[in-house]
Amino acid sequence: MNWTFDLCGDHLALDFANTVSDRDSAQPVERLPDYRALLGFALQMGLVSDARADALGRAASRDPGAAGRALARAVRLRDGLFELFAAIARGARPSDAALAAINGEMAGLRISDDLELSWATSDDDAGGFLGAVVVAAVRLATDAQARRRVRLCEAPDCVWLFYDSTRNRSRRWCDMRQCGNRMKARRHQARRRGGAQGGSGQKV
């Protein structure tokens, strides 16, 4: 199955954390069901070139075990990132499990000679491109100013994360066209029902 990923998180680590829809429902939608989908995310985010994605896809066909391990690693990291940044958005302490999932990936981090964080990987590493996600997550989580802009969508049926880049940190929805408009429509309907019942002065 091929996905086109919704990148309304406006940050690599948050968009990766959002690769599950309806996370809190009885039937969450997994958008990384297989290694090909993971490659699709990496390609859409520019983490790999077309040629590199093709090479990794061929390698996955030859060694499905390695591809499966890379996918399991990616999902473990993804879920840890969601727990971490959801806790940050709520002003809560991240769970030990979330921190362990991320700390377990940090062994590949390096400081380059230009004093930038980089990632040590090999060409035959099926999940090597995940390093870019880890670097982005570490930078965001350890920047006190930046992490204050991590938000959870305020729509009650959505738990996607986003980075609020507005000047006054006023963004409320992961996507105004979807969650924002849906919530506005619900409030409008609630006001109309309240008005019909003589409750037009009540705030909704």
C-alpha positions in Angstrom: 0.0 0.0 0.0 1.3 3.4 -0.9 0.7 6.4 1.3 1.1 10.1 0.6 1.8 11.4 4.1 0.1 14.4 5.5 2.9 16.7 6.7 0.9 19.1 8.8 3.2 18.6 11.8 5.6 21.1 10.2 8.6 19.3 11.7 10.3 16.1 10.6 10.1 14.4 14.1 6.5 15.4 14.5 5.5 14.3 11.0 7.1 10.9 11.7 5.2 10.6 15.0 2.0 11.3 13.1 2.3 8.2 10.9 -0.7 6.7 12.8 -4.2 8.1 12.3 -6.9 7.8 14.9 -4.3 6.7 17.5 -6.7 6.8 20.4 -9.5 5.0 18.7 -10.4 1.3 18.7 -9.1 1.0 15.1 -6.0 3.2 14.7 -4.8 3.4 11.1 -1.1 2.4 10.7 0.5 4.4 7.9 3.8 2.4 8.2 2.4 -1.1 7.5 5.5 -2.3 5.7 9.0 -1.3 4.7 7.8 0.1 1.4 5.7 2.6 3.2 8.6 3.6 5.5 10.7 4.1 2.3 7.8 6.2 1.0 8.0 8.5 4.0 11.7 8.8 3.7 11.4 9.7 0.0 8.6 12.2 0.6 10.6 13.9 3.3 13.8 14.0 1.2 15.7 11.7 3.5 16.7 9.5 0.6 17.0 10.1 -3.1 15.0 8.2 -5.7 18.0 6.2 -6.6 18.7 5.4 -2.9 15.1 4.4 -2.3 15.2 2.1 -5.3 18.4 0.5 -4.0 17.0 0.0 -0.5 13.8 -1.4 -2.0 15.8 -4.0 -4.0 17.9 -4.8 -0.9 14.7 -5.3 1.0 13.4 -7.8 -1.5 16.7 -9.8 -1.2 16.7 -9.6 2.6 13.2 -9.2 4.0 14.4 -10.0 7.5 16.6 -6.9 7.5 13.7 -4.8 6.2 11.4 -6.1 8.8 13.9 -5.3 11.6 14.3 -1.8 10.2 10.5 -1.4 10.2 10.2 -2.6 13.7 12.9 -0.2 14.8 11.1 2.7 13.0 7.8 1.9 14.7 9.4 1.7 18.1 11.1 5.0 17.5 7.9 6.5 16.1 5.8 5.5 19.1 8.5 6.7 21.5 8.6 10.1 19.7 4.8 10.4 19.9 4.8 9.7 23.7 7.7 12.1 24.2 6.3 15.0 22.3 2.7 14.5 23.5 4.0 14.7 27.1 5.9 17.9 26.2 2.8 19.4 24.7 0.8 18.5 27.8 3.5 19.8 30.2 3.9 16.3 31.6 7.0 14.1 32.3 7.8 11.7 29.4 7.5 8.0 30.3 10.6 6.0 30.9 9.6 3.8 27.9 9.5 6.8 25.6 12.9 8.0 26.7 14.3 4.5 26.4 13.0 4.1 22.8 14.8 7.4 21.8 17.9 6.9 23.9 18.3 3.5 22.3 18.8 5.2 18.9 21.2 7.9 20.0 24.3 5.6 19.9 24.6 6.6 16.2 24.8 10.3 16.9 28.1 12.1 16.2 29.3 15.7 16.4 30.9 16.6 13.1 34.0 18.8 12.6 31.7 21.8 12.0 30.1 21.1 15.4 26.8 19.8 14.0 25.0 16.7 15.0 25.3 14.0 12.4 24.5 10.3 12.2 26.9 7.4 11.6 25.4 4.7 9.3 26.4 2.4 6.5 25.1 2.0 3.0 23.7 -1.5 3.8 21.7 -0.2 6.8 18.0 -0.6 5.8 17.0 2.0 8.4 20.0 4.3 8.2 17.8 7.3 7.1 16.1 7.2 10.5 19.1 9.0 11.8 17.8 12.2 10.4 14.6 11.8 12.4 16.6 11.1 15.6 18.7 14.2 15.0 15.6 16.4 14.4 13.9 15.0 17.5 17.0 15.5 19.8 17.3 19.1 18.6 13.7 19.8 19.2 13.4 18.1 22.6 16.6 19.7 24.0 15.8 23.3 22.8 13.8 24.9 25.6 12.4 27.6 23.3 11.5 25.3 20.4 9.8 22.6 22.5 7.4 25.2 23.9 5.9 25.3 20.4 5.1 21.6 20.3 1.3 21.2 20.3 -1.4 18.5 20.2 -4.3 19.2 17.9 -7.2 20.5 19.9 -9.8 18.5 18.0 -11.0 15.8 20.5 -10.9 13.1 17.9 -7.4 13.9 16.7 -4.1 13.4 18.6 -1.7 14.6 15.9 1.3 16.8 16.9 2.4 20.0 15.2 5.0 22.7 15.6 3.3 26.1 16.2 5.4 28.6 14.3 2.9 31.5 14.7 4.2 34.6 16.4 1.9 34.4 19.4 1.7 30.6 19.5 -2.0 30.7 18.6 -2.3 27.7 16.3 -4.9 25.2 17.6 -5.3 22.6 14.9 -3.0 20.2 13.1 -4.7 21.2 9.8 -7.1 24.1 9.5 -8.7 22.6 6.4 -9.6 19.4 8.2 -9.7 19.5 12.0 -10.1 23.3 12.2 -13.0 23.5 9.8 -14.6 20.4 11.3 -14.5 21.9 14.8 -15.8 25.2 13.6 -18.7 23.4 12.0 -19.5 21.6 15.2 -19.4 24.8 17.2 -21.7 26.4 14.7 -24.2 23.6 14.9 -24.1 23.6 18.7 -24.8 27.4 18.7 -27.7 26.8 16.3 -29.1 24.1 18.5 -28.7 26.3 21.6 -30.4 29.2 19.9 -33.3 27.0 18.9 -33.7 25.9 22.5 -33.5 29.4 23.8 -29.9 29.1 25.0 -28.2 31.5 22.6 -26.4 33.3 25.4 -24.6 30.1 26.4 -21.0 29.8 25.4 -20.1 26.7 23.5 
